[in-house]
Amino acid sequence: MSNQSLIPTEFILHGFSDIQESQPFHFLAFLFIYLMAAIENVLIITVIIKSHHLHKPMYFFMANLAFQDLGSISVTVPKSMENSLRKINTISYSGCICQVFFLLFFTISHFYLLGIMAYDRYIAICNPLKYETIMNKKACIQMAMSTWISGFGLSSLYTGSLFTVSFCSNDVNQFFCEIPQLLKIACSDTYLIAFYTICAGSSISFIYISLIISSYIEIFRAVLRIASSQRKPKAFSTCLPHLIVIILYIVSGSLIYLKPISRSLSTMDLVLSVFYCMMPPLMNPLIYSIRNRELKRASWKLIADL
């Protein structure tokens, strides 16, 4: 990579678009996954809004999570499908900025909301008598808003710092504007500005990581103290889907951001990127609804009434 800086008007995306023969399959596969994820998340949001008996803190946060999942998959997948359909592999400079900003916005908000949901389960299991007092409507709205505001602030900071650097190339070894790949093509004398800004902002995430870990430690301790053998599985079942979603989210993110950046795009890099972008939005609604009888009954009732 040359050290000569440039101000690109567009970025060249690599990956699926480089394989001409696979573009129709890529388009159809992405279309199917995107429609499935969109239908699932819209269904979750609609069911929770229309079913008054689901107007509870847990479902309120679940609806916010579904909206974030819908937003995150809509940032990358439609553009990739458009490129395949038009047989191009470029994205404009402003389009790349928007893609980075909104992907960060939904991702950060999503992670922070998982921390709030862990706290909600902690209160429900460890302090049930005060649950309605602590998790009242006003508190829930403020908690949800804090995740959106934090996501907006940090994504603005990250995106602004990233695109103030000079780029020595406009070749992005990914099918979307991925931050590690953008840092890779940044000039060595300027990319450290963005790198240190991201590291500094990421320290805030440790607050939510600590909240998730401490909440589940207390939840497991409380459940293990339950004497009734019938109540233990019920208590675990209320927080198990959320725990699976957290693990899926952290594992998928770690595979992308903690692995070494390769010089060329491998098949494994593509598979991991697809997993990171598509699996959480696709699987989260299924994970939450598969063991939730209230949500399943309300969903089938809504479908039957259509």
N, C-alpha and C positions, 0 to 999 in steps of 0.2 A: 504494500500500500504506500502510495506516495505521500510525502509530508506537505505537499503543496495544497493549501486550503482552497475551497471553492464554496460558492453559495448555490446549491442545486435548485433547479425549478421543479424537479421531480425525482423520485427515487425508483430504482429498478428492483422489483421484488422477484426473488427466485423461489424455486420449489416446484409446486404443481404446475405452474405456468410454463416451466421449462420443458415439460414432457408433453408435446403436442398430441400424441395419440391417447393420452390418458385424460385429456381435458373434459370430454363428454362424461366420462365416469366420475371424475372429480366434481363436476357441476351437479350431477344427479345425486351423488352421495352426500355432498354438502347440503343440497336442497332438502333431501329427506331428513337429515339430522336437524337442520335448522327448523323445518316445519314441525317436527316432533317436539323439539325443545320449546318452540314458541307456543304450540297448542297446550302443552303441559303446564307451562308457567302462566299463560293467560287463564287457563281453567282454574288453577289454584287461586289466582287473584280474584277472579269472578265469583267463585264459590264462597270464598271468605267474605267478600263484600256483600253478597246477596243473602247469606245464611246468618241470621241474627244470633243463633246459638253459638256461632263461631267467633263472635266479637269478644275475644279474650286476648290477653297479652301475647300468649304463645302464637296464636294465629295471626295477630296483627304483625308481629315480627316476621312470620313466615311469608306473609303477603309482600312485605318489603323485600325480603330475600328473593322471592320469585321475580319481582320487578327488576332487581339488580342482575339476576341471572339472565333475564330477557334482554336487558341492556347490554351486558358484556358480550353475549354471543352475537348480538346485532352489530357490534362495532367492527368485527373482523370478517365474519363469514360472508355477508352479502357482497362486500367488495371483492373478496376472493372469487365468488361465483360470477360476478360481473366480468372480472378479468378472464376467467375461463371461457365465458360465453362470447366475449369480444375478441378472444385470442390475443390479449395484450398482457403485459407484466409490469405496468407502471402505476404509480400513485403520485399525485401532485404533492408538492411540498406542504401546502396548507392542509391537504387531505391527510398527510402523515401526522402533522401536528394534532389534528382533530382525533385521529385514531389513537394516538398515544394518550392524549388527554382523557378521552372518554373511557378507554380501557383501564387506565389508572383510577379514574373516578369510580367506576363500578367495582373494580377489584378491591380498592382500599375500603370503600363503604361496605362491601360484602364482608371483608375480614373483620371490620370493627363491629358489624352487626352480629357476627357469630359470637363475639365476646359478650355483647349485650344479651344474646339468647342463652349463653352459658350462665350468666348471672340470673336470668329469669328462671331457669331450671333449678339453680341453687336455692333461690328463695322458695320456689314451689315445694321442694323436697325437704329442705333443712329448716325452713321457717314458715310452714303452711298457714299457721294461724294469722300471720301478719301479711300474707301474700297479697290480698286485695288492697290492703292499706298502702303497702310499699309500691306495688305494681299497679297503681291507679292509672286512669286514662291519661291524665296530664303528664305523669311521669313517663309513661310509655311513649307518648308523642315526642317529649323532649329527648328521650334516649335515642329514638329513631332519627330525629332531626340532627342530633349530634353526630351520628355516623355519616349522614349525607353532607353536612357542613364540613366535617373533618376530611372526607373524601374529596370534596371540591377544593378545599384549601391546599391539601398536600399534592393533589394532582396538578393544580396550577403551579405550585412551587417546582415540582419535578419537571413538568413539561417546559416551563419557562427556562429553567437552568439547562435542560438538555439541548434546547434549540438556540441557546445563545452561543454554543460552541461552534467551531469551524469543522466542516467535514472535508476529509481528504478523498472521499469517493461517494458515489450515490448508489452503489450496489449493496442491497440489503439481502443477506442470505437467509431469507425467511419469506413466507407468503403473506406476512403482514408486517407493519412497522413495530418490531419487537425491540425493546429497550437495550438488551445486551448486544444485539446486532448493530444498533445505531451507535452505541458506545465504541464498538469495534472499529467502525469507519470514521470515528471522530479523530481529529488530529491530536497527536500525543501531547501537545503543549496546551490544549484547552479542555480535553475530555475530563481531566481530573476535577475541574470545577463542578461539572454535573455529577461525577462519581461521589465526591464528598458531600454535595448537597443531598443526594439520595440517601447516603449513609446516615447523615444527621437527621433527616426527616424520618427514616426508618426506625430510629430509636423510640419514637412515639408508639410504634407497633408493639414494642415489648410490654407496654402497659396492658394492652389487650391480650397479649399472650399470657401474661401473668394472671390476668383476670380469668381466662379460660382454664388454665392449669389449676389455680387455687380453687375455682368453683367446682371442678370435677373431683379434686381431691376431697373436698368437703362433702360432695354428693356421695361418693363411694363410701366414705366413712359413715355417713348417715344411713345409707342403705344397708351396710353390713351390721349396723346396730339394730335394725328392725328385727323384732322377734318372730313375727308372723312369716311363715314360708310362702304364703299366698301374696303378701304385699310386696315382697322383694322383687319378684319378676315384674310386677306392675310398675314399681318405681324405676327399675332399670329400663323398661320399655318406653317410658316417657322421655328419657334422655338419650337412649341408644341411637335413634335416627340422627339427632343433632351431632352426636359424637362421630358417627360415620361420615357426615357431611364435612365436619372439621378435618378429619383425617384425609378425606378425598381432596379437599381444597389445599391443605398444606403439602401433601405429597405431590400433587400436580404442579403447584407453584415451585416447590423445591427442585423438581426435575428440570425445570426451565432455568431458574435463576441461580441455582447453586452448581450446575454442571459447568465444566470448562467450555469456553466459546471455541468451537472448531473453526478452522480456516475455510472449510467447504461444508456445504449443507448435505448431511447424510440422511439416509432413509429414517434412521432412528431419531434424528432431530425433528423431522417432519411428523413422525408418529407422536413424539412427546408434545409437540406444539399443538397438534390436533387434540390430543388428550387433555391438555391444559385449557384450551379454548372451548371445547365442546362438551366434555364429559360432565363437569360440574353442573352446567345449566340443564343438561339432558337428564342426569341421574338424580339431582336434588329433589324434584317433585315426586319422583317414584319412591325415593328413600323415605321421605316424610309421610307419604300417603299409604304406603304398603302396610304399616302397622297401626295406622290411625283410623279407627272405625268411624269416628265422627266425620272426618274429612272424606272418607270413601263413600259413606252414605249420602252426604251432601253433594258430592260430585256426581254420583249416579242419579240422584234426584234431579239435579240441574240438567244433566244430559237427557233424561227422560222427558223433561218439560219442554225441551227445545222443539 
